[in-house]
Amino acid sequence: MSNNNSSNKAVVPEAKGALDRFKFEVANELGVPLTDGYNGNLTSKQNGSVGGYMVKKMIEAQERQMSSGSAGSQSGF
């Protein structure tokens, strides 16, 4: 019973470009040599650190928005 949903797709397709830029920004901050295209040479730890830090920063931004009363806005990353 497959639902055919890929976890690698943006929920909001229009955000894909911004998410990709954010991913490269985070990788650069962490010193992870992420390239556009194949990154199979990176370790799971390196890839996981990029994804984990992205989530941390997104949660922090959302918490700031919620505390300032502008929860409807989606900017701040």
PDB file with SEQRES, HELIX, SHEET and CRYST1 records, atoms N, CA, C and O in Angstrom:
SEQRES   1 A   77  MET SER ASN ASN ASN SER SER ASN LYS ALA VAL VAL PRO          
SEQRES   2 A   77  GLU ALA LYS GLY ALA LEU ASP ARG PHE LYS PHE GLU VAL          
SEQRES   3 A   77  ALA ASN GLU LEU GLY VAL PRO LEU THR ASP GLY TYR ASN          
SEQRES   4 A   77  GLY ASN LEU THR SER LYS GLN ASN GLY SER VAL GLY GLY          
SEQRES   5 A   77  TYR MET VAL LYS LYS MET ILE GLU ALA GLN GLU ARG GLN          
SEQRES   6 A   77  MET SER SER GLY SER ALA GLY SER GLN SER GLY PHE              
HELIX    1 AA1 PRO A   13  ALA A   15  5                                   3    
HELIX    2 AA2 LYS A   16  LEU A   30  1                                  15    
HELIX    3 AA3 SER A   44  SER A   67  1                                  24    
CRYST1    1.000    1.000    1.000  90.00  90.00  90.00 P 1           1          
ATOM      1  N   MET A   1       0.841  -1.169   0.000  1.00  0.00           N  
ATOM      2  CA  MET A   1       0.000   0.000   0.000  1.00  0.00           C  
ATOM      3  C   MET A   1       0.892   1.239   0.000  1.00  0.00           C  
ATOM      4  O   MET A   1       1.166   1.813   1.054  1.00  0.00           O  
ATOM      5  N   SER A   2       1.335   1.642  -1.167  1.00  0.00           N  
ATOM      6  CA  SER A   2       2.226   2.785  -1.308  1.00  0.00           C  
ATOM      7  C   SER A   2       1.436   4.043  -1.621  1.00  0.00           C  
ATOM      8  O   SER A   2       0.469   4.017  -2.381  1.00  0.00           O  
ATOM      9  N   ASN A   3       1.866   5.144  -1.021  1.00  0.00           N  
ATOM     10  CA  ASN A   3       1.183   6.401  -1.300  1.00  0.00           C  
ATOM     11  C   ASN A   3       1.928   7.220  -2.352  1.00  0.00           C  
ATOM     12  O   ASN A   3       1.484   8.313  -2.705  1.00  0.00           O  
ATOM     13  N   ASN A   4       3.053   6.712  -2.858  1.00  0.00           N  
ATOM     14  CA  ASN A   4       3.830   7.345  -3.922  1.00  0.00           C  
ATOM     15  C   ASN A   4       4.258   8.771  -3.620  1.00  0.00           C  
ATOM     16  O   ASN A   4       4.474   9.551  -4.548  1.00  0.00           O  
ATOM     17  N   ASN A   5       4.386   9.129  -2.366  1.00  0.00           N  
ATOM     18  CA  ASN A   5       4.884  10.450  -1.997  1.00  0.00           C  
ATOM     19  C   ASN A   5       6.376  10.366  -1.738  1.00  0.00           C  
ATOM     20  O   ASN A   5       6.828   9.574  -0.912  1.00  0.00           O  
ATOM     21  N   SER A   6       7.135  11.182  -2.444  1.00  0.00           N  
ATOM     22  CA  SER A   6       8.574  11.228  -2.214  1.00  0.00           C  
ATOM     23  C   SER A   6       8.875  12.253  -1.139  1.00  0.00           C  
ATOM     24  O   SER A   6       8.350  13.366  -1.175  1.00  0.00           O  
ATOM     25  N   SER A   7       9.706  11.891  -0.191  1.00  0.00           N  
ATOM     26  CA  SER A   7      10.070  12.836   0.861  1.00  0.00           C  
ATOM     27  C   SER A   7      11.098  13.844   0.351  1.00  0.00           C  
ATOM     28  O   SER A   7      11.486  14.758   1.078  1.00  0.00           O  
ATOM     29  N   ASN A   8      11.536  13.681  -0.889  1.00  0.00           N  
ATOM     30  CA  ASN A   8      12.543  14.567  -1.452  1.00  0.00           C  
ATOM     31  C   ASN A   8      11.931  15.672  -2.313  1.00  0.00           C  
ATOM     32  O   ASN A   8      12.651  16.375  -3.022  1.00  0.00           O  
ATOM     33  N   LYS A   9      10.619  15.828  -2.255  1.00  0.00           N  
ATOM     34  CA  LYS A   9       9.949  16.865  -3.032  1.00  0.00           C  
ATOM     35  C   LYS A   9       9.495  17.979  -2.106  1.00  0.00           C  
ATOM     36  O   LYS A   9       9.029  17.732  -0.994  1.00  0.00           O  
ATOM     37  N   ALA A  10       9.637  19.203  -2.581  1.00  0.00           N  
ATOM     38  CA  ALA A  10       9.185  20.352  -1.799  1.00  0.00           C  
ATOM     39  C   ALA A  10       7.662  20.335  -1.721  1.00  0.00           C  
ATOM     40  O   ALA A  10       6.991  20.093  -2.725  1.00  0.00           O  
ATOM     41  N   VAL A  11       7.124  20.586  -0.553  1.00  0.00           N  
ATOM     42  CA  VAL A  11       5.677  20.661  -0.373  1.00  0.00           C  
ATOM     43  C   VAL A  11       5.134  21.820  -1.203  1.00  0.00           C  
ATOM     44  O   VAL A  11       4.060  21.718  -1.796  1.00  0.00           O  
ATOM     45  N   VAL A  12       5.877  22.911  -1.241  1.00  0.00           N  
ATOM     46  CA  VAL A  12       5.529  24.074  -2.063  1.00  0.00           C  
ATOM     47  C   VAL A  12       6.567  24.136  -3.187  1.00  0.00           C  
ATOM     48  O   VAL A  12       7.685  24.601  -2.964  1.00  0.00           O  
ATOM     49  N   PRO A  13       6.212  23.672  -4.394  1.00  0.00           N  
ATOM     50  CA  PRO A  13       7.192  23.604  -5.485  1.00  0.00           C  
ATOM     51  C   PRO A  13       7.896  24.931  -5.771  1.00  0.00           C  
ATOM     52  O   PRO A  13       9.056  24.939  -6.184  1.00  0.00           O  
ATOM     53  N   GLU A  14       7.211  26.039  -5.558  1.00  0.00           N  
ATOM     54  CA  GLU A  14       7.814  27.350  -5.806  1.00  0.00           C  
ATOM     55  C   GLU A  14       8.973  27.637  -4.852  1.00  0.00           C  
ATOM     56  O   GLU A  14       9.771  28.539  -5.109  1.00  0.00           O  
ATOM     57  N   ALA A  15       9.075  26.896  -3.771  1.00  0.00           N  
ATOM     58  CA  ALA A  15      10.136  27.111  -2.779  1.00  0.00           C  
ATOM     59  C   ALA A  15      11.400  26.315  -3.080  1.00  0.00           C  
ATOM     60  O   ALA A  15      12.403  26.479  -2.385  1.00  0.00           O  
ATOM     61  N   LYS A  16      11.376  25.460  -4.093  1.00  0.00           N  
ATOM     62  CA  LYS A  16      12.513  24.583  -4.361  1.00  0.00           C  
ATOM     63  C   LYS A  16      13.815  25.351  -4.568  1.00  0.00           C  
ATOM     64  O   LYS A  16      14.848  24.975  -4.013  1.00  0.00           O  
ATOM     65  N   GLY A  17      13.780  26.408  -5.349  1.00  0.00           N  
ATOM     66  CA  GLY A  17      14.987  27.199  -5.597  1.00  0.00           C  
ATOM     67  C   GLY A  17      15.548  27.806  -4.325  1.00  0.00           C  
ATOM     68  O   GLY A  17      16.756  27.780  -4.093  1.00  0.00           O  
ATOM     69  N   ALA A  18      14.662  28.352  -3.502  1.00  0.00           N  
ATOM     70  CA  ALA A  18      15.095  28.962  -2.239  1.00  0.00           C  
ATOM     71  C   ALA A  18      15.661  27.906  -1.301  1.00  0.00           C  
ATOM     72  O   ALA A  18      16.645  28.159  -0.606  1.00  0.00           O  
ATOM     73  N   LEU A  19      15.050  26.723  -1.273  1.00  0.00           N  
ATOM     74  CA  LEU A  19      15.550  25.648  -0.414  1.00  0.00           C  
ATOM     75  C   LEU A  19      16.924  25.175  -0.876  1.00  0.00           C  
ATOM     76  O   LEU A  19      17.795  24.889  -0.054  1.00  0.00           O  
ATOM     77  N   ASP A  20      17.119  25.092  -2.197  1.00  0.00           N  
ATOM     78  CA  ASP A  20      18.432  24.699  -2.718  1.00  0.00           C  
ATOM     79  C   ASP A  20      19.498  25.726  -2.352  1.00  0.00           C  
ATOM     80  O   ASP A  20      20.600  25.358  -1.944  1.00  0.00           O  
ATOM     81  N   ARG A  21      19.176  27.015  -2.495  1.00  0.00           N  
ATOM     82  CA  ARG A  21      20.139  28.060  -2.122  1.00  0.00           C  
ATOM     83  C   ARG A  21      20.453  27.984  -0.631  1.00  0.00           C  
ATOM     84  O   ARG A  21      21.603  28.136  -0.219  1.00  0.00           O  
ATOM     85  N   PHE A  22      19.417  27.745   0.170  1.00  0.00           N  
ATOM     86  CA  PHE A  22      19.586  27.623   1.617  1.00  0.00           C  
ATOM     87  C   PHE A  22      20.493  26.441   1.950  1.00  0.00           C  
ATOM     88  O   PHE A  22      21.353  26.539   2.825  1.00  0.00           O  
ATOM     89  N   LYS A  23      20.297  25.324   1.248  1.00  0.00           N  
ATOM     90  CA  LYS A  23      21.116  24.129   1.474  1.00  0.00           C  
ATOM     91  C   LYS A  23      22.591  24.423   1.198  1.00  0.00           C  
ATOM     92  O   LYS A  23      23.456  24.023   1.977  1.00  0.00           O  
ATOM     93  N   PHE A  24      22.883  25.117   0.099  1.00  0.00           N  
ATOM     94  CA  PHE A  24      24.271  25.446  -0.225  1.00  0.00           C  
ATOM     95  C   PHE A  24      24.853  26.451   0.764  1.00  0.00           C  
ATOM     96  O   PHE A  24      26.034  26.378   1.101  1.00  0.00           O  
ATOM     97  N   GLU A  25      24.029  27.386   1.229  1.00  0.00           N  
ATOM     98  CA  GLU A  25      24.475  28.352   2.239  1.00  0.00           C  
ATOM     99  C   GLU A  25      24.869  27.634   3.531  1.00  0.00           C  
ATOM    100  O   GLU A  25      25.912  27.926   4.116  1.00  0.00           O  
ATOM    101  N   VAL A  26      24.034  26.698   3.970  1.00  0.00           N  
ATOM    102  CA  VAL A  26      24.307  25.942   5.192  1.00  0.00           C  
ATOM    103  C   VAL A  26      25.544  25.065   5.010  1.00  0.00           C  
ATOM    104  O   VAL A  26      26.396  25.003   5.896  1.00  0.00           O  
ATOM    105  N   ALA A  27      25.645  24.388   3.869  1.00  0.00           N  
ATOM    106  CA  ALA A  27      26.812  23.537   3.613  1.00  0.00           C  
ATOM    107  C   ALA A  27      28.091  24.366   3.664  1.00  0.00           C  
ATOM    108  O   ALA A  27      29.100  23.927   4.216  1.00  0.00           O  
ATOM    109  N   ASN A  28      28.046  25.558   3.091  1.00  0.00           N  
ATOM    110  CA  ASN A  28      29.210  26.446   3.117  1.00  0.00           C  
ATOM    111  C   ASN A  28      29.558  26.850   4.548  1.00  0.00           C  
ATOM    112  O   ASN A  28      30.730  26.853   4.923  1.00  0.00           O  
ATOM    113  N   GLU A  29      28.542  27.192   5.349  1.00  0.00           N  
ATOM    114  CA  GLU A  29      28.769  27.562   6.752  1.00  0.00           C  
ATOM    115  C   GLU A  29      29.426  26.429   7.529  1.00  0.00           C  
ATOM    116  O   GLU A  29      30.271  26.665   8.393  1.00  0.00           O  
ATOM    117  N   LEU A  30      29.031  25.189   7.214  1.00  0.00           N  
ATOM    118  CA  LEU A  30      29.542  24.030   7.940  1.00  0.00           C  
ATOM    119  C   LEU A  30      30.834  23.475   7.341  1.00  0.00           C  
ATOM    120  O   LEU A  30      31.440  22.566   7.908  1.00  0.00           O  
ATOM    121  N   GLY A  31      31.255  24.015   6.204  1.00  0.00           N  
ATOM    122  CA  GLY A  31      32.469  23.534   5.561  1.00  0.00           C  
ATOM    123  C   GLY A  31      32.286  22.218   4.830  1.00  0.00           C  
ATOM    124  O   GLY A  31      33.253  21.488   4.614  1.00  0.00           O  
ATOM    125  N   VAL A  32      31.057  21.907   4.446  1.00  0.00           N  
ATOM    126  CA  VAL A  32      30.769  20.677   3.702  1.00  0.00           C  
ATOM    127  C   VAL A  32      30.865  21.007   2.210  1.00  0.00           C  
ATOM    128  O   VAL A  32      30.173  21.908   1.739  1.00  0.00           O  
ATOM    129  N   PRO A  33      31.713  20.292   1.459  1.00  0.00           N  
ATOM    130  CA  PRO A  33      31.927  20.603   0.042  1.00  0.00           C  
ATOM    131  C   PRO A  33      30.798  20.099  -0.857  1.00  0.00           C  
ATOM    132  O   PRO A  33      31.005  19.201  -1.673  1.00  0.00           O  
ATOM    133  N   LEU A  34      29.625  20.668  -0.712  1.00  0.00           N  
ATOM    134  CA  LEU A  34      28.449  20.276  -1.487  1.00  0.00           C  
ATOM    135  C   LEU A  34      28.562  20.848  -2.894  1.00  0.00           C  
ATOM    136  O   LEU A  34      28.920  22.012  -3.068  1.00  0.00           O  
ATOM    137  N   THR A  35      28.256  20.030  -3.894  1.00  0.00           N  
ATOM    138  CA  THR A  35      28.284  20.488  -5.281  1.00  0.00           C  
ATOM    139  C   THR A  35      26.898  20.360  -5.885  1.00  0.00           C  
ATOM    140  O   THR A  35      26.045  19.640  -5.366  1.00  0.00           O  
ATOM    141  N   ASP A  36      26.683  21.063  -6.982  1.00  0.00           N  
ATOM    142  CA  ASP A  36      25.420  20.962  -7.703  1.00  0.00           C  
ATOM    143  C   ASP A  36      25.483  19.691  -8.542  1.00  0.00           C  
ATOM    144  O   ASP A  36      26.251  19.616  -9.501  1.00  0.00           O  
ATOM    145  N   GLY A  37      24.692  18.713  -8.191  1.00  0.00           N  
ATOM    146  CA  GLY A  37      24.731  17.433  -8.880  1.00  0.00           C  
ATOM    147  C   GLY A  37      25.032  16.310  -7.911  1.00  0.00           C  
ATOM    148  O   GLY A  37      24.507  16.281  -6.797  1.00  0.00           O  
ATOM    149  N   TYR A  38      25.872  15.393  -8.333  1.00  0.00           N  
ATOM    150  CA  TYR A  38      26.184  14.196  -7.556  1.00  0.00           C  
ATOM    151  C   TYR A  38      27.049  14.521  -6.346  1.00  0.00           C  
ATOM    152  O   TYR A  38      28.073  15.193  -6.468  1.00  0.00           O  
ATOM    153  N   ASN A  39      26.633  14.042  -5.179  1.00  0.00           N  
ATOM    154  CA  ASN A  39      27.393  14.251  -3.942  1.00  0.00           C  
ATOM    155  C   ASN A  39      27.612  12.937  -3.199  1.00  0.00           C  
ATOM    156  O   ASN A  39      27.688  12.920  -1.971  1.00  0.00           O  
ATOM    157  N   GLY A  40      27.713  11.841  -3.941  1.00  0.00           N  
ATOM    158  CA  GLY A  40      27.892  10.532  -3.339  1.00  0.00           C  
ATOM    159  C   GLY A  40      29.217  10.352  -2.631  1.00  0.00           C  
ATOM    160  O   GLY A  40      29.405   9.391  -1.885  1.00  0.00           O  
ATOM    161  N   ASN A  41      30.134  11.275  -2.863  1.00  0.00           N  
ATOM    162  CA  ASN A  41      31.434  11.202  -2.197  1.00  0.00           C  
ATOM    163  C   ASN A  41      31.371  11.726  -0.766  1.00  0.00           C  
ATOM    164  O   ASN A  41      32.322  11.552  -0.003  1.00  0.00           O  
ATOM    165  N   LEU A  42      30.265  12.364  -0.394  1.00  0.00           N  
ATOM    166  CA  LEU A  42      30.122  12.883   0.967  1.00  0.00           C  
ATOM    167  C   LEU A  42      29.624  11.783   1.893  1.00  0.00           C  
ATOM    168  O   LEU A  42      28.905  10.876   1.474  1.00  0.00           O  
ATOM    169  N   THR A  43      30.015  11.879   3.148  1.00  0.00           N  
ATOM    170  CA  THR A  43      29.580  10.878   4.123  1.00  0.00           C  
ATOM    171  C   THR A  43      28.151  11.163   4.578  1.00  0.00           C  
ATOM    172  O   THR A  43      27.637  12.267   4.401  1.00  0.00           O  
ATOM    173  N   SER A  44      27.530  10.162   5.159  1.00  0.00           N  
ATOM    174  CA  SER A  44      26.194  10.346   5.734  1.00  0.00           C  
ATOM    175  C   SER A  44      26.234  11.407   6.823  1.00  0.00           C  
ATOM    176  O   SER A  44      25.291  12.183   6.977  1.00  0.00           O  
ATOM    177  N   LYS A  45      27.318  11.438   7.571  1.00  0.00           N  
ATOM    178  CA  LYS A  45      27.463  12.434   8.635  1.00  0.00           C  
ATOM    179  C   LYS A  45      27.474  13.843   8.054  1.00  0.00           C  
ATOM    180  O   LYS A  45      26.827  14.740   8.594  1.00  0.00           O  
ATOM    181  N   GLN A  46      28.204  14.044   6.955  1.00  0.00           N  
ATOM    182  CA  GLN A  46      28.255  15.366   6.331  1.00  0.00           C  
ATOM    183  C   GLN A  46      26.878  15.780   5.815  1.00  0.00           C  
ATOM    184  O   GLN A  46      26.414  16.889   6.077  1.00  0.00           O  
ATOM    185  N   ASN A  47      26.234  14.879   5.083  1.00  0.00           N  
ATOM    186  CA  ASN A  47      24.908  15.188   4.544  1.00  0.00           C  
ATOM    187  C   ASN A  47      23.899  15.410   5.659  1.00  0.00           C  
ATOM    188  O   ASN A  47      23.067  16.315   5.578  1.00  0.00           O  
ATOM    189  N   GLY A  48      23.968  14.594   6.693  1.00  0.00           N  
ATOM    190  CA  GLY A  48      23.050  14.730   7.816  1.00  0.00           C  
ATOM    191  C   GLY A  48      23.244  16.024   8.571  1.00  0.00           C  
ATOM    192  O   GLY A  48      22.283  16.612   9.067  1.00  0.00           O  
ATOM    193  N   SER A  49      24.496  16.475   8.661  1.00  0.00           N  
ATOM    194  CA  SER A  49      24.745  17.734   9.367  1.00  0.00           C  
ATOM    195  C   SER A  49      24.133  18.907   8.611  1.00  0.00           C  
ATOM    196  O   SER A  49      23.633  19.848   9.228  1.00  0.00           O  
ATOM    197  N   VAL A  50      24.169  18.860   7.285  1.00  0.00           N  
ATOM    198  CA  VAL A  50      23.559  19.928   6.486  1.00  0.00           C  
ATOM    199  C   VAL A  50      22.047  19.932   6.694  1.00  0.00           C  
ATOM    200  O   VAL A  50      21.463  20.974   6.991  1.00  0.00           O  
ATOM    201  N   GLY A  51      21.417  18.774   6.540  1.00  0.00           N  
ATOM    202  CA  GLY A  51      19.966  18.690   6.722  1.00  0.00           C  
ATOM    203  C   GLY A  51      19.532  19.042   8.131  1.00  0.00           C  
ATOM    204  O   GLY A  51      18.540  19.745   8.323  1.00  0.00           O  
ATOM    205  N   GLY A  52      20.262  18.561   9.108  1.00  0.00           N  
ATOM    206  CA  GLY A  52      19.916  18.838  10.500  1.00  0.00           C  
ATOM    207  C   GLY A  52      20.033  20.307  10.842  1.00  0.00           C  
ATOM    208  O   GLY A  52      19.193  20.857  11.553  1.00  0.00           O  
ATOM    209  N   TYR A  53      21.088  20.949  10.329  1.00  0.00           N  
ATOM    210  CA  TYR A  53      21.276  22.374  10.608  1.00  0.00           C  
ATOM    211  C   TYR A  53      20.229  23.214   9.879  1.00  0.00           C  
ATOM    212  O   TYR A  53      19.786  24.244  10.388  1.00  0.00           O  
ATOM    213  N   MET A  54      19.834  22.765   8.673  1.00  0.00           N  
ATOM    214  CA  MET A  54      18.758  23.461   7.953  1.00  0.00           C  
ATOM    215  C   MET A  54      17.476  23.440   8.780  1.00  0.00           C  
ATOM    216  O   MET A  54      16.811  24.465   8.929  1.00  0.00           O  
ATOM    217  N   VAL A  55      17.136  22.282   9.311  1.00  0.00           N  
ATOM    218  CA  VAL A  55      15.922  22.153  10.124  1.00  0.00           C  
ATOM    219  C   VAL A  55      16.020  23.040  11.358  1.00  0.00           C  
ATOM    220  O   VAL A  55      15.061  23.726  11.713  1.00  0.00           O  
ATOM    221  N   LYS A  56      17.172  23.026  12.006  1.00  0.00           N  
ATOM    222  CA  LYS A  56      17.359  23.854  13.206  1.00  0.00           C  
ATOM    223  C   LYS A  56      17.130  25.329  12.885  1.00  0.00           C  
ATOM    224  O   LYS A  56      16.428  26.023  13.622  1.00  0.00           O  
ATOM    225  N   LYS A  57      17.720  25.813  11.783  1.00  0.00           N  
ATOM    226  CA  LYS A  57      17.571  27.217  11.412  1.00  0.00           C  
ATOM    227  C   LYS A  57      16.133  27.544  11.014  1.00  0.00           C  
ATOM    228  O   LYS A  57      15.644  28.633  11.316  1.00  0.00           O  
ATOM    229  N   MET A  58      15.451  26.621  10.342  1.00  0.00           N  
ATOM    230  CA  MET A  58      14.057  26.864   9.959  1.00  0.00           C  
ATOM    231  C   MET A  58      13.158  26.934  11.188  1.00  0.00           C  
ATOM    232  O   MET A  58      12.255  27.768  11.252  1.00  0.00           O  
ATOM    233  N   ILE A  59      13.400  26.067  12.157  1.00  0.00           N  
ATOM    234  CA  ILE A  59      12.608  26.089  13.394  1.00  0.00           C  
ATOM    235  C   ILE A  59      12.870  27.382  14.156  1.00  0.00           C  
ATOM    236  O   ILE A  59      11.931  28.005  14.653  1.00  0.00           O  
ATOM    237  N   GLU A  60      14.120  27.791  14.255  1.00  0.00           N  
ATOM    238  CA  GLU A  60      14.446  29.049  14.939  1.00  0.00           C  
ATOM    239  C   GLU A  60      13.746  30.230  14.273  1.00  0.00           C  
ATOM    240  O   GLU A  60      13.207  31.101  14.957  1.00  0.00           O  
ATOM    241  N   ALA A  61      13.753  30.262  12.937  1.00  0.00           N  
ATOM    242  CA  ALA A  61      13.109  31.359  12.216  1.00  0.00           C  
ATOM    243  C   ALA A  61      11.603  31.358  12.458  1.00  0.00           C  
ATOM    244  O   ALA A  61      11.002  32.415  12.648  1.00  0.00           O  
ATOM    245  N   GLN A  62      11.001  30.189  12.450  1.00  0.00           N  
ATOM    246  CA  GLN A  62       9.561  30.098  12.686  1.00  0.00           C  
ATOM    247  C   GLN A  62       9.215  30.509  14.113  1.00  0.00           C  
ATOM    248  O   GLN A  62       8.206  31.178  14.336  1.00  0.00           O  
ATOM    249  N   GLU A  63      10.032  30.118  15.072  1.00  0.00           N  
ATOM    250  CA  GLU A  63       9.793  30.516  16.462  1.00  0.00           C  
ATOM    251  C   GLU A  63       9.883  32.032  16.619  1.00  0.00           C  
ATOM    252  O   GLU A  63       9.093  32.630  17.350  1.00  0.00           O  
ATOM    253  N   ARG A  64      10.851  32.658  15.928  1.00  0.00           N  
ATOM    254  CA  ARG A  64      10.957  34.123  15.978  1.00  0.00           C  
ATOM    255  C   ARG A  64       9.704  34.768  15.396  1.00  0.00           C  
ATOM    256  O   ARG A  64       9.188  35.739  15.948  1.00  0.00           O  
ATOM    257  N   GLN A  65       9.216  34.230  14.283  1.00  0.00           N  
ATOM    258  CA  GLN A  65       8.009  34.771  13.657  1.00  0.00           C  
ATOM    259  C   GLN A  65       6.807  34.613  14.568  1.00  0.00           C  
ATOM    260  O   GLN A  65       5.998  35.531  14.701  1.00  0.00           O  
ATOM    261  N   MET A  66       6.690  33.467  15.188  1.00  0.00           N  
ATOM    262  CA  MET A  66       5.553  33.211  16.069  1.00  0.00           C  
ATOM    263  C   MET A  66       5.600  34.115  17.298  1.00  0.00           C  
ATOM    264  O   MET A  66       4.565  34.598  17.758  1.00  0.00           O  
ATOM    265  N   SER A  67       6.785  34.340  17.823  1.00  0.00           N  
ATOM    266  CA  SER A  67       6.895  35.173  19.021  1.00  0.00           C  
ATOM    267  C   SER A  67       6.660  36.646  18.711  1.00  0.00           C  
ATOM    268  O   SER A  67       6.286  37.419  19.594  1.00  0.00           O  
ATOM    269  N   SER A  68       6.880  37.036  17.451  1.00  0.00           N  
ATOM    270  CA  SER A  68       6.652  38.435  17.086  1.00  0.00           C  
ATOM    271  C   SER A  68       5.234  38.661  16.574  1.00  0.00           C  
ATOM    272  O   SER A  68       4.862  39.788  16.248  1.00  0.00           O  
ATOM    273  N   GLY A  69       4.444  37.594  16.503  1.00  0.00           N  
ATOM    274  CA  GLY A  69       3.053  37.721  16.083  1.00  0.00           C  
ATOM    275  C   GLY A  69       2.850  37.730  14.585  1.00  0.00           C  
ATOM    276  O   GLY A  69       1.761  38.057  14.115  1.00  0.00           O  
ATOM    277  N   SER A  70       3.882  37.375  13.816  1.00  0.00           N  
ATOM    278  CA  SER A  70       3.740  37.353  12.360  1.00  0.00           C  
ATOM    279  C   SER A  70       3.836  35.929  11.836  1.00  0.00           C  
ATOM    280  O   SER A  70       4.577  35.664  10.890  1.00  0.00           O  
ATOM    281  N   ALA A  71       3.092  35.012  12.444  1.00  0.00           N  
ATOM    282  CA  ALA A  71       3.159  33.593  12.081  1.00  0.00           C  
ATOM    283  C   ALA A  71       2.694  33.338  10.661  1.00  0.00           C  
ATOM    284  O   ALA A  71       3.018  32.288  10.106  1.00  0.00           O  
ATOM    285  N   GLY A  72       1.955  34.241  10.048  1.00  0.00           N  
ATOM    286  CA  GLY A  72       1.489  34.051   8.687  1.00  0.00           C  
ATOM    287  C   GLY A  72       2.562  34.275   7.649  1.00  0.00           C  
ATOM    288  O   GLY A  72       2.414  33.835   6.509  1.00  0.00           O  
ATOM    289  N   SER A  73       3.625  34.940   8.008  1.00  0.00           N  
ATOM    290  CA  SER A  73       4.705  35.230   7.079  1.00  0.00           C  
ATOM    291  C   SER A  73       5.621  34.021   6.949  1.00  0.00           C  
ATOM    292  O   SER A  73       5.849  33.307   7.925  1.00  0.00           O  
ATOM    293  N   GLN A  74       6.147  33.789   5.751  1.00  0.00           N  
ATOM    294  CA  GLN A  74       7.008  32.631   5.527  1.00  0.00           C  
ATOM    295  C   GLN A  74       8.460  33.014   5.265  1.00  0.00           C  
ATOM    296  O   GLN A  74       9.240  32.159   4.844  1.00  0.00           O  
ATOM    297  N   SER A  75       8.849  34.250   5.493  1.00  0.00           N  
ATOM    298  CA  SER A  75      10.239  34.635   5.269  1.00  0.00           C  
ATOM    299  C   SER A  75      11.024  34.521   6.568  1.00  0.00           C  
ATOM    300  O   SER A  75      10.464  34.179   7.610  1.00  0.00           O  
ATOM    301  N   GLY A  76      12.292  34.801   6.506  1.00  0.00           N  
ATOM    302  CA  GLY A  76      13.092  34.807   7.721  1.00  0.00           C  
ATOM    303  C   GLY A  76      14.195  33.789   7.765  1.00  0.00           C  
ATOM    304  O   GLY A  76      14.877  33.674   8.784  1.00  0.00           O  
ATOM    305  N   PHE A  77      14.399  33.043   6.701  1.00  0.00           N  
ATOM    306  CA  PHE A  77      15.477  32.060   6.701  1.00  0.00           C  
ATOM    307  C   PHE A  77      16.687  32.754   6.230  1.00  0.00           C  
ATOM    308  O   PHE A  77      17.752  32.144   6.135  1.00  0.00           O  
TER     309      PHE A  77                                                      
END                                                                             
